[in-house]
Amino acid sequence: MVVCGDDGLAHRLAAELRGVYREQVTLVVPPSGRSGRQPMAGRARAASAALLDRVVTAVNRGNGGSDDTLAPGERVVEAVEPTEAVLAEAGVERAAALALVYDDDETNIRAALTARRLNPRLRLVLRLYNRRLGQHIEELLDQAAELAGGGGGGAAGHGGDGGADIATTVLSDADTAAPALVATALVGTSKVVDAEGLLLRAVERRPPGPGEVADPGLCTLALLSATSNDPAGDEGSEDSGEHGPQLLPDAAAVAAATGRGTVVLEQLSYSGPPLSAGRGGPPFASLFSRRLRWSLAGLVAAVVALAVALTVVTQDNPLHATYVTLLDLFAINEPAHHQSTGRQVLQLLSMVVGLLLLPVLLAAVLEALGTFRTASTLRKPPRGLGGHVVLLGLGKIGTRVLTRLRELHIPVVCVEADPEARGMAVARRLRVPVVLGDVTQEGVLEAAKIHRADALLALTSADTTNLEAVLYARSVRPDLRAVLRLYDDDFAKAVYRTLRTAHPSALTRSRSVSHLAAPAFAGAMMGRQILGAIPVERRVLLFAAVVVGGYAQLEGRTVGEAFRAGAWRVLALDTAGSGDGAGVPPGAGLVWDLPDTYVLRAEDRVVLAATRRGLAELLGRRARPRSTP
């Protein structure tokens, strides 16, 4: 496996492949001190590569450090750019899969085209933020592989998954992490995984009382930590021991889990269409202010009253009386010289109402013009807003999270310091209130109504900014639900532990985008379709779609027999287009309430919930014996 990247996702992915799937990994990263890279557009191609590229093969690196550092015996290639020479040095021609996870889309596309030429049978995994471009690139690279004779399958993947072993997979770390971040902000209500239009909902329930048994719901996905003070000091991670979270417990473990909270599968449904882009313009009610609407209503009522009075005084037809009233209103009727006093008084009153109508009509025109002019500008938070989510940062991750929150019809107020940020256009299109300003400055969070918010999502690219915002918000609202995006995992653990100790009654979660996205990228490198991930404290529960054929742990077994506690569990069966027995109707789509006696067949496509190691054991390749370099 070859992994190329310039940020934490590359290191996370290499560690995932090495530690979970037991794969041999070659990591291509920029030289030390040159991790920050500019986009490739505008740079000289061959001359720049010849001048700047420095390829160093480092075996048995002993630089220590965090969990993301490669273990001794792994191979590292240091290079500024993933040029053809660098990819050849990394062994792309002999590799089973290549992941290109640079932060710049153009860099990944350029390297993918080069790698496809070097190895048509190479399984490619690209990190692209632009989803539409990603679809076209995926089709292009697959066509290139087919024309070159490489076919659509991977070089060394498991053959049982059929179409899942595709040649090219385009993923976005923002799309992968956004559902988990949204779910964390909504903890206590629901956690969600959006998988190709399918919305999986998982609910975190409080620990039952003494003598009570946790309600498993449709399916119990996890048992939460048995204690709020993790004795292992790893705060709900995989190293927390028996007191940490337990993923995919069996019925006996659930029955014995008195006093422990649970994460249960409560509802499964198809997600509705996203909110309208608002191309039809602002709604009619927003064209005019409330005061102006009341003024117009009062004038209309006055005209109606004058028409009724004229009908009574002159005994005229109501329609003709209304017509005459309008003529008097606009001062285009003949003076009532030789008519009754009542008629003359009504004509004078109509002219007075007409004079009052002129400024109201002018104000209506000006307000309508102003509304259309400001339709593309940013909205301000309404005065009575409450129960909303405050989102800090509208970069790649923040933009995807904002879109997901609005699809779930959750009120959001965004805070962004850069008026040209990537997500500003999305906020305008979705008509989401935005506060422009540095979140570390006094008064910015107050303008976002933080004192009435339900949750705070701090997703800027600066750890210190996110931490400062959460600390200040907690000083305003000690019980505020807070989610931080922190890059350094050790720093995240320390912050999480301290905040939870200082505010035991409030929910605190620290999330790393690379930590949430790495399992999906690793699964794609193994040729698997990872639908999404749900965070359970500091662990991750994965959802994958597989075809049963070729997997001895699934094929020919019943659903009950295929379940392995703490590793994987069959959740649903896709019966579209096939006839099934055992009480499962044909063509029913996704069937979630599978009986434990249903026998899984080779052609069945199922949805699995699995831990990282469980999914690796079930679907991953077994590592070949490593030779000493």
C-alpha positions in Angstrom: 0.0 0.0 0.0 1.3 3.5 -0.9 -0.1 6.6 0.8 0.8 10.1 -0.4 -0.2 13.2 1.5 0.9 16.4 3.2 -1.2 16.5 6.4 -2.4 14.4 9.3 -4.8 12.3 7.2 -1.8 10.6 5.4 -0.2 9.6 8.7 -3.6 8.4 10.1 -4.3 6.4 7.0 -0.8 4.7 7.1 -1.3 3.9 10.8 -4.8 2.4 10.0 -3.5 0.2 7.2 -0.5 -0.9 9.2 -2.1 -1.4 12.6 -5.6 -2.6 11.7 -5.2 -4.3 8.3 -1.6 -5.4 8.9 -0.5 -4.1 5.5 2.9 -3.1 4.3 2.8 0.7 3.8 5.0 3.1 2.0 4.3 6.7 3.1 5.2 9.6 0.8 5.3 12.9 2.7 7.0 16.3 2.2 10.4 16.7 3.8 10.5 17.9 7.4 9.7 21.5 7.8 8.0 21.6 4.3 4.6 20.3 5.2 2.8 23.4 4.0 2.5 23.3 0.3 1.1 25.7 -2.3 -1.3 24.6 -5.0 0.5 23.3 -8.1 -1.2 25.8 -10.5 1.2 28.3 -11.9 4.4 26.4 -10.9 6.9 25.2 -13.4 6.6 21.5 -14.1 9.8 19.8 -14.9 12.2 22.5 -13.7 10.4 22.8 -10.3 10.3 19.1 -9.8 14.0 18.7 -10.7 15.0 21.5 -8.4 12.8 20.8 -5.4 12.2 17.1 -5.2 14.3 15.3 -2.7 13.7 11.6 -2.4 14.9 9.9 0.8 14.1 6.3 1.6 14.0 6.0 5.4 14.0 2.6 6.9 13.6 1.9 10.6 12.9 5.6 11.4 13.4 6.1 15.1 11.9 9.5 15.5 9.3 8.4 18.0 6.4 10.7 18.7 2.7 10.3 18.4 0.6 7.3 17.5 0.6 8.4 13.8 4.4 7.9 13.4 5.3 4.8 11.4 6.7 1.9 13.3 10.3 0.7 12.7 10.6 -1.3 9.5 8.1 0.8 7.5 9.2 2.7 4.4 9.0 6.5 4.1 9.7 8.5 0.9 10.1 12.2 1.4 9.3 14.4 -1.6 7.9 17.8 -2.2 5.6 16.6 -5.1 4.3 13.2 -6.1 6.0 13.3 -9.5 6.5 10.2 -11.7 10.0 9.6 -10.3 8.7 9.8 -6.7 5.8 7.4 -7.4 8.2 5.0 -9.1 10.5 5.2 -6.1 7.5 4.5 -3.8 6.8 1.3 -5.8 3.5 2.2 -7.4 4.2 -0.2 -10.3 4.1 -3.1 -7.8 1.6 -1.7 -5.3 -1.9 -3.1 -4.8 -3.4 0.4 -3.9 -2.4 4.0 -3.9 -4.1 6.7 -1.8 -3.6 10.4 -2.8 -4.7 12.5 0.1 -3.0 15.9 -0.5 -5.1 18.9 0.6 -4.9 20.3 -3.0 -7.3 18.7 -5.5 -5.1 19.4 -8.5 -2.1 17.7 -6.9 -4.2 14.5 -6.4 -5.6 14.5 -9.9 -2.2 15.0 -11.5 -0.6 12.2 -9.5 -3.6 9.9 -10.2 -3.2 10.3 -13.9 0.5 9.6 -13.6 -0.1 6.5 -11.4 -2.7 5.1 -13.7 -0.2 5.3 -16.6 2.4 3.5 -14.5 0.1 0.8 -13.2 -3.3 0.3 -15.0 -4.3 -2.3 -12.4 -3.6 -0.1 -9.4 -6.5 0.6 -7.1 -6.7 4.4 -6.6 -8.2 6.3 -3.7 -8.4 10.1 -4.2 -9.2 12.8 -1.8 -11.2 15.5 -3.6 -13.4 18.2 -2.2 -15.2 19.0 -5.5 -17.8 16.2 -5.7 -18.9 16.8 -9.2 -15.3 16.9 -10.5 -14.6 13.7 -8.5 -17.3 11.8 -10.3 -15.9 12.7 -13.7 -12.3 11.9 -12.6 -13.4 8.6 -11.2 -15.1 7.7 -14.5 -12.1 8.9 -16.5 -9.6 6.9 -14.5 -11.7 3.7 -14.7 -12.0 4.1 -18.4 -8.3 4.5 -18.7 -7.7 1.3 -16.7 -10.2 -0.6 -18.9 -8.6 0.6 -22.1 -5.1 -0.3 -20.8 -6.3 -3.8 -20.1 -6.3 -3.4 -16.3 -10.0 -4.1 -15.9 -12.0 -2.8 -13.0 -10.8 -4.9 -10.2 -8.0 -4.4 -7.7 -4.7 -6.1 -8.0 -4.8 -8.0 -4.8 -8.1 -7.4 -3.1 -10.6 -9.9 -1.9 -12.6 -11.3 -4.8 -15.8 -11.9 -2.9 -17.1 -8.4 -3.0 -17.5 -8.2 -6.7 -18.3 -4.7 -7.8 -16.9 -3.2 -4.6 -13.3 -3.9 -5.8 -13.4 -0.9 -8.2 -10.3 0.6 -9.7 -10.9 4.2 -8.5 -12.6 5.6 -5.5 -13.0 9.4 -4.9 -13.7 10.4 -1.3 -13.8 13.6 0.6 -12.6 13.8 4.2 -15.1 16.6 4.7 -18.0 14.5 3.5 -16.9 11.6 5.6 -16.4 13.5 8.8 -19.4 15.9 8.5 -22.1 13.4 9.6 -20.1 12.3 12.6 -19.5 16.0 13.6 -23.2 16.8 13.2 -24.1 13.7 15.2 -21.8 14.7 18.0 -23.5 18.2 18.1 -26.9 16.5 18.3 -26.0 13.9 20.9 -28.9 13.4 23.2 -31.2 13.6 20.1 -29.7 11.4 17.4 -26.5 10.4 15.7 -26.6 10.0 11.9 -24.8 8.4 9.1 -25.9 9.4 5.6 -25.2 6.6 3.2 -26.2 7.4 -0.4 -29.6 8.9 0.6 -30.1 6.4 3.5 -30.3 8.0 6.9 -29.1 5.8 9.8 -30.1 7.2 13.2 -28.5 6.1 16.4 -29.6 7.4 19.8 -27.5 7.8 22.9 -29.6 6.9 25.9 -28.9 7.6 29.6 -27.9 4.8 32.0 -30.9 2.9 33.4 -31.8 3.2 37.1 -30.9 0.5 39.7 -32.3 -2.8 38.8 -33.3 -1.7 35.3 -32.0 -3.2 32.0 -31.0 -1.0 29.1 -33.6 -0.9 26.4 -31.9 -2.3 23.3 -34.3 -0.6 20.8 -34.1 -2.1 17.4 -30.4 -3.0 17.9 -27.9 -2.0 20.6 -24.8 -0.7 18.8 -22.6 0.1 21.9 -22.4 0.3 25.6 -20.9 3.6 26.9 -18.1 3.8 29.5 -18.9 2.4 32.8 -17.3 5.3 34.6 -16.9 9.0 33.8 -13.3 8.8 35.2 -11.4 6.6 32.8 -8.9 4.6 34.9 -6.7 4.0 31.8 -6.6 7.7 31.1 -7.5 7.2 27.4 -11.0 8.7 27.8 -13.2 6.2 25.9 -10.6 5.1 23.3 -9.7 1.5 22.4 -7.2 1.4 25.2 -9.6 2.2 28.0 -10.0 -1.4 29.1 -13.1 -3.1 30.4 -14.5 0.2 31.8 -14.3 1.8 28.3 -17.0 1.8 25.6 -18.1 -1.7 24.3 -19.0 -1.8 20.7 -21.5 -4.3 19.3 -22.3 -6.1 22.5 -24.2 -9.4 22.6 -27.6 -9.9 24.4 -25.9 -11.1 27.5 -23.7 -8.1 27.8 -26.6 -5.7 27.2 -28.7 -7.5 29.9 -25.9 -7.2 32.4 -25.1 -3.6 31.6 -27.0 -2.0 34.4 -25.9 1.5 35.1 -24.3 2.0 31.7 -25.6 4.2 28.9 -26.2 2.7 25.5 -26.2 3.7 21.8 -29.1 2.1 20.1 -30.5 1.9 16.6 -33.9 3.6 17.0 -35.0 4.7 13.5 -34.0 4.0 9.9 -35.5 5.9 7.0 -34.6 7.5 3.7 -33.4 11.1 4.0 -35.5 13.7 2.2 -34.3 16.1 -0.5 -32.0 18.9 0.6 -33.4 22.4 1.2 -34.3 24.5 -1.8 -31.5 26.6 -3.2 -33.9 29.6 -3.1 -33.5 30.5 -6.8 -37.1 31.8 -6.9 -36.2 34.8 -4.8 -37.2 35.7 -1.3 -40.7 34.8 -0.1 -43.4 37.5 -0.3 -43.5 38.0 3.5 -39.9 38.9 3.5 -40.3 41.7 0.8 -42.0 44.0 3.3 -41.4 44.7 7.0 -44.1 43.9 9.5 -44.8 47.5 10.1 -45.3 48.2 6.4 -47.6 45.2 6.0 -49.8 46.5 8.9 -49.9 49.9 7.2 -51.1 48.4 3.9 -53.7 46.4 5.7 -55.0 49.5 7.5 -55.3 51.4 4.2 -57.1 48.5 2.5 -59.5 48.3 5.5 -60.1 52.1 5.2 -60.9 51.8 1.5 -63.4 49.0 2.2 -65.0 51.0 5.0 -65.4 54.1 2.7 -66.9 51.9 -0.1 -69.4 50.4 2.4 -70.3 53.9 3.7 -70.8 55.2 0.2 -73.1 52.3 -0.6 -75.2 53.1 2.5 -75.3 56.9 1.8 -76.1 56.8 -1.9 -77.9 53.5 -2.1 -75.6 52.6 -5.0 -74.5 49.2 -6.2 -71.5 48.0 -4.0 -69.3 47.4 -7.0 -70.0 50.8 -8.5 -69.5 52.4 -5.0 -66.1 50.7 -4.7 -65.2 52.0 -8.2 -66.2 55.6 -7.2 -64.3 55.3 -4.0 -61.1 54.4 -5.8 -61.6 57.3 -8.2 -61.9 59.6 -5.2 -58.9 58.0 -3.6 -56.6 58.7 -6.6 -58.2 62.2 -7.0 -59.5 61.6 -10.6 -63.2 61.9 -9.9 -65.4 64.9 -10.4 -66.0 67.1 -7.3 -69.3 66.3 -5.6 -70.6 70.0 -5.8 -74.3 69.3 -6.1 -74.5 66.1 -4.1 -75.5 65.4 -0.5 -73.3 66.4 2.4 -72.6 62.8 3.3 -71.3 62.2 -0.3 -69.0 65.2 -0.1 -67.6 64.1 3.3 -66.9 60.7 2.0 -65.1 62.2 -1.0 -62.9 64.3 1.2 -62.1 61.3 3.4 -61.2 59.3 0.3 -58.8 62.0 -0.8 -57.1 62.1 2.6 -56.7 58.3 2.5 -55.2 58.7 -1.0 -52.7 61.1 0.4 -51.7 58.6 3.1 -51.4 55.9 0.5 -48.7 57.6 -1.5 -45.9 57.4 1.1 -46.9 53.8 2.0 -46.6 52.8 -1.7 -43.2 54.5 -2.0 -42.0 52.8 1.2 -43.2 49.4 -0.2 -41.3 50.0 -3.5 -38.1 51.0 -1.6 -38.3 48.0 0.8 -38.9 45.6 -2.1 -35.9 46.9 -4.0 -33.8 46.8 -0.8 -34.9 43.2 -0.2 -33.8 42.1 -3.7 -30.6 43.9 -3.4 -29.7 42.3 -0.1 -31.0 38.8 -1.1 -27.4 37.8 -1.8 -25.9 39.4 1.3 -25.5 37.7 4.7 -28.3 37.5 7.1 -28.0 38.6 10.8 -29.2 36.3 13.6 -32.8 37.1 14.5 -33.5 38.7 17.8 -35.6 35.9 19.3 -33.4 33.1 18.0 -32.7 30.2 20.5 -32.1 26.5 20.5 -29.7 26.7 17.6 -26.2 25.5 16.8 -23.3 27.9 16.6 -20.8 26.9 13.9 -17.3 28.4 14.0 -15.4 28.2 10.7 -16.7 27.9 7.1 -13.8 26.1 5.5 -14.0 22.7 3.9 -15.3 20.9 7.0 -17.5 23.7 8.2 -19.2 24.0 4.8 -20.1 20.4 4.7 -21.3 20.4 8.3 -23.4 23.5 7.6 -25.1 21.8 4.6 -25.8 18.7 6.6 -27.3 20.7 9.5 -29.6 22.5 7.1 -30.7 19.3 5.4 -31.8 18.1 8.9 -33.7 21.5 9.3 -31.6 22.5 12.3 -31.2 26.3 12.9 -27.6 27.4 12.6 -25.7 30.6 13.1 -22.2 30.7 11.6 -19.2 32.7 12.7 -16.4 33.4 10.2 -13.5 35.8 10.2 -12.8 35.7 6.4 -15.5 37.2 4.2 -14.1 35.3 1.3 -14.2 31.9 3.0 -15.2 28.9 1.0 -18.6 28.5 2.8 -19.8 32.0 2.6 -21.5 31.4 -0.8 -23.2 28.4 0.7 -24.4 30.4 3.7 -25.9 33.0 1.4 -27.6 30.4 -0.7 -29.1 28.7 2.3 -29.9 32.0 3.9 -28.1 31.1 7.1 -27.3 33.9 9.6 -23.5 34.7 9.6 -21.6 36.8 12.1 -18.4 38.2 10.5 -15.6 38.6 12.9 -12.8 36.9 14.9 -14.3 34.6 17.4 -11.6 35.4 19.9 -12.7 39.1 19.9 -15.2 40.2 22.5 -18.8 40.4 21.4 -18.6 38.0 18.4 -20.0 35.0 20.2 -22.6 37.2 21.9 -23.7 38.3 18.4 -24.2 34.7 17.5 -26.6 34.3 20.5 -24.3 31.8 22.2 -26.2 32.3 25.5 -29.3 30.8 24.0 -27.6 28.1 21.8 -27.9 24.4 22.3 -24.5 23.5 20.9 -21.2 24.9 19.7 -19.2 23.4 16.9 -15.7 24.8 16.8 -14.3 23.7 13.4 -11.7 26.3 12.5 -8.3 25.1 11.4 -6.5 26.5 14.5 -6.6 24.4 17.7 -6.0 27.4 20.0 -8.9 29.3 18.4 -11.3 26.4 18.9 -10.2 25.9 22.5 -10.5 29.6 23.3 -13.9 29.8 21.8 -15.2 26.8 23.8 -13.7 28.0 27.0 -15.3 31.4 26.6 -18.6 29.9 25.6 -18.5 27.7 28.7 -18.0 30.8 30.9 -21.2 32.1 29.4 -23.1 28.8 29.4 -21.6 26.2 31.7 -24.0 23.5 30.4 -23.4 24.2 26.7 -22.8 21.2 24.5 -19.4 21.7 22.9 -17.6 19.9 20.0 -14.0 20.8 19.2 -11.9 20.0 16.1 -8.4 19.4 17.4 -5.5 18.2 15.2 -3.2 16.8 17.8 -4.7 13.7 19.4 -2.7 13.9 22.7 -3.8 17.6 23.0 -7.4 16.5 22.3 -7.3 13.9 25.1 -5.9 16.5 27.6 -8.5 19.1 26.6 -11.3 16.5 26.7 -10.3 15.3 30.2 -9.9 18.8 31.6 -13.1 20.2 30.3 -15.1 17.1 31.4 -13.6 17.5 34.9 -14.3 21.2 35.0 -17.8 20.9 33.6 -19.2 17.5 34.6 -22.8 18.3 33.8 -22.0 19.5 30.2 -21.2 17.4 27.2 -17.7 17.8 25.7 -16.4 16.1 22.6 -13.1 16.5 20.8 -13.0 15.2 17.2 -10.2 14.9 14.7 -11.2 14.9 11.0 -8.4 12.6 10.0 -9.4 10.2 12.8 -13.0 10.1 11.5 -12.1 9.9 7.8 -9.1 7.4 7.9 -11.3 4.3 8.3 -13.3 5.1 5.1 -10.1 5.8 3.1 -8.5 2.6 4.4 -11.6 0.6 3.5 -11.6 2.0 0.0 -7.9 1.0 -0.4 -8.9 -2.5 0.5 -11.6 -2.3 -2.2 -14.5 -2.0 0.3 -17.5 0.4 0.4 -17.6 2.2 3.7 -21.0 3.9 4.1 -20.1 6.0 7.1 -19.0 6.1 10.7 -20.6 6.9 14.1 -18.3 8.1 16.9 -18.8 6.4 20.3 -16.9 8.5 22.8 -13.3 8.2 21.3 -13.9 5.1 19.3 -15.5 4.7 15.9 -18.2 2.3 14.7 -18.1 1.7 10.9 -20.9 0.9 8.5 -20.1 -1.1 5.3 -22.0 -2.6 2.4 -20.7 -6.0 1.2 -21.7 -8.9 -1.0 -21.8 -12.1 1.1 -20.2 -14.4 -1.5 -16.6 -15.4 -0.7 -16.7 -14.6 3.0 -16.7 -17.8 5.1 -17.8 -15.9 8.2 -21.0 -14.9 6.4 -21.9 -17.2 3.6 -24.2 -20.1 4.5 -24.6 -18.9 8.1 -27.7 -17.5 9.7 -27.8 -13.9 10.8 -27.5 -15.0 14.4 -24.5 -17.2 13.6 -22.8 -14.5 11.6 -22.9 -12.0 14.5 -19.6 -11.7 16.4 -19.8 -9.6 19.5 -17.3 -6.7 19.5 -16.4 -7.2 15.9 -19.3 -7.1 13.3 -23.0 -7.5 13.0 -25.4 -7.8 10.0 -27.9 -5.0 10.2 -29.8 -5.0 6.9 -30.3 -7.0 3.7 -30.7 -5.5 0.2 -33.4 -7.6 -1.5 -34.0 -5.3 -4.5 -34.4 -7.3 -7.7 -34.0 -10.7 -6.0 -36.4 -13.3 -4.5 -35.9 -14.4 -1.0 -37.2 -17.0 1.3 -37.4 -17.1 5.1 -40.1 -14.5 5.2 -38.1 -11.8 3.4 -40.2 -10.4 0.5 -38.5 -10.0 -2.9 -37.8 -6.5 -4.1 -38.4 -5.0 -0.7 -35.3 -2.9 -0.8 -33.4 -2.7 2.5 -34.9 -5.0 5.1 -33.7 -4.1 8.7 -35.7 -6.4 10.9 -33.9 -9.6 9.6 -34.8 -12.7 11.6 -31.8 -14.4 13.2 -32.7 -17.6 11.4 -32.3 -16.1 7.9 -29.5 -17.9 6.0 -27.1 -15.5 4.2 -26.6 -16.5 0.5 -23.6 -15.7 -1.7 -25.6 -13.2 -3.8 -27.0 -11.3 -0.8 -25.8 -7.7 -0.3 -25.8 -6.8 3.4 -25.1 -3.7 5.5 -22.7 -4.4 8.3 -21.9 -2.5 11.5 -18.3 -3.3 12.5 -15.4 -2.1 14.6 -12.2 -1.1 12.8 -10.4 -4.3 13.7 -13.5 -6.4 13.1 -14.0 -5.0 9.6 -10.3 -5.6 8.9 -10.6 -9.2 10.0 -13.7 -9.8 8.0 -12.9 -8.0 4.8 -9.3 -7.2 4.7 -6.4 -9.0 3.0 -4.2 -11.0 5.3 -0.7 -9.5 5.4 2.1 -11.3 3.7 5.2 -12.1 5.8 7.4 -9.0 5.8 10.9 -9.3 4.5 13.7 -7.5 6.1 14.8 -4.5 3.8 
